[in-house]
Amino acid sequence: MSSPAVAFPRRPRLVAFAVSLIIAWLLLGLGALWLRRGPIENDLTGRAADAVRSAGATQVRVSAEGREIVLHGRFDSAEDARRAAAAAAVSGSSSVRLAADAVIASEPAQPLVVGMEQRAGRAPAGVVLSATVPDSATRAALLGAAADAAGGVVSATVTVDPRVATPAVEAFGDVARALGTGPGVRSVTIDGSSVVLWGSAPDDAARASIGAAVLAAARQSIPGASLENRLAVGSGATVALDPATGEILRPAAPTPATVPAPSAVPAPAPAPGTTGGAGWAAAGSADSTRAALRAALDGTALTFPVGDTVLGASTRSGLDKVARALLPGDLTVIVGGHTDSTGPRALNQALSIDRARVAREYLVMRGVPAERIRAAGFGPDQPIADNASTSGRAANRRVDVTPVAD
């Protein structure tokens, strides 16, 4: 006796066909999306690169990964990185980030010094240049600009240090040509937005004319540049260039600048019936300046907004008090920048340096000699309050001003 056959149900052919059709459409859709990815990325890259260049970030390279914009290259400050990222956020992009190879300078730009001897009716006798730059490409560009401006011999000391921001290389050519306005030996030091002119001029009119030419040249690349004109006037103003640094050797006593230093604090007068003596000489001593600085900083908060280097009204007022305290003496100080603990550490380190640099430049504009102010960034490593609270983080976003130890 045979067993009955068991009939297994067959899957309807219509269902199999529908499943195959759906899979085919999915594969076609993914293929079309993949084919469009290249043109989309190219379009985003081109528009973002144009926007970043328009924002002044000429050393930055842009790429796209899908709809994400990626920034490569070197940034001279955290503020530059933020500005480039904001510019790169073009329509159609989903986000912007810094690539792993992006570098933010951890030290401010070092002073750039250029010196020139100009003889009457002749090409410059030579250009002397001293600078610290972040890479060999910038060094080559600077040396090329020096050779173009010299028309003769170039003596250069250009050091490469990857930690520093790029100095005012773009200003070099115009400033060097302005130095050659009329015969004489002259030198310019560019430190941030501060431009100091040293050397000699035949008369007051030439002094003013050369100063105006140098300032106009500097402002071509540094819109907020300010000039301190220390050219000595007259035939007795015998000066020479240091062949290593480009700075002026044996300068005559500097002629006072045409614009007086603001907010200078006069030294106290001697007591009645005295001629001054040691007590009078000590008025501008380091100890008295330290005491004045402590008084200026007492109860003064030199703080900043979140992720920014903007000097608010209260911070500017506090720095004004600091400048008045420092002006009478010769005390050297360190302006230290700080951040709270939020955000990437590398960005905070760069931001702290930027804050110190902005405060230093403000003090220089208020008349404190640039050589007496050093800038340093400490990132989030030296908090004065608890970063767990909003008020604590606000207190930590600051600069402080401390005397350099003797």
Secondary structure as UniProt FT lines:
FT   HELIX           13..54
FT   TURN            55..56
FT   TURN            58..59
FT   STRAND          60..65
FT   TURN            66..67
FT   STRAND          68..75
FT   HELIX           78..88
FT   TURN            91..92
FT   STRAND          95..98
FT   TURN            100..101
FT   STRAND          103..104
FT   STRAND          112..118
FT   TURN            120..121
FT   STRAND          126..133
FT   HELIX           136..150
FT   STRAND          153..160
FT   TURN            162..163
FT   HELIX           169..179
FT   STRAND          184..191
FT   TURN            192..193
FT   STRAND          194..201
FT   HELIX           204..219
FT   TURN            220..221
FT   TURN            223..224
FT   STRAND          226..233
FT   TURN            235..236
FT   STRAND          240..241
FT   TURN            243..245
FT   STRAND          248..249
FT   TURN            262..263
FT   TURN            272..273
FT   HELIX           277..281
FT   HELIX           282..284
FT   HELIX           286..297
FT   TURN            298..299
FT   TURN            306..307
FT   HELIX           313..326
FT   TURN            327..328
FT   STRAND          333..337
FT   HELIX           345..365
FT   TURN            366..367
FT   HELIX           370..372
FT   STRAND          373..377
FT   TURN            379..380
FT   TURN            387..388
FT   HELIX           390..396
FT   STRAND          398..403
//
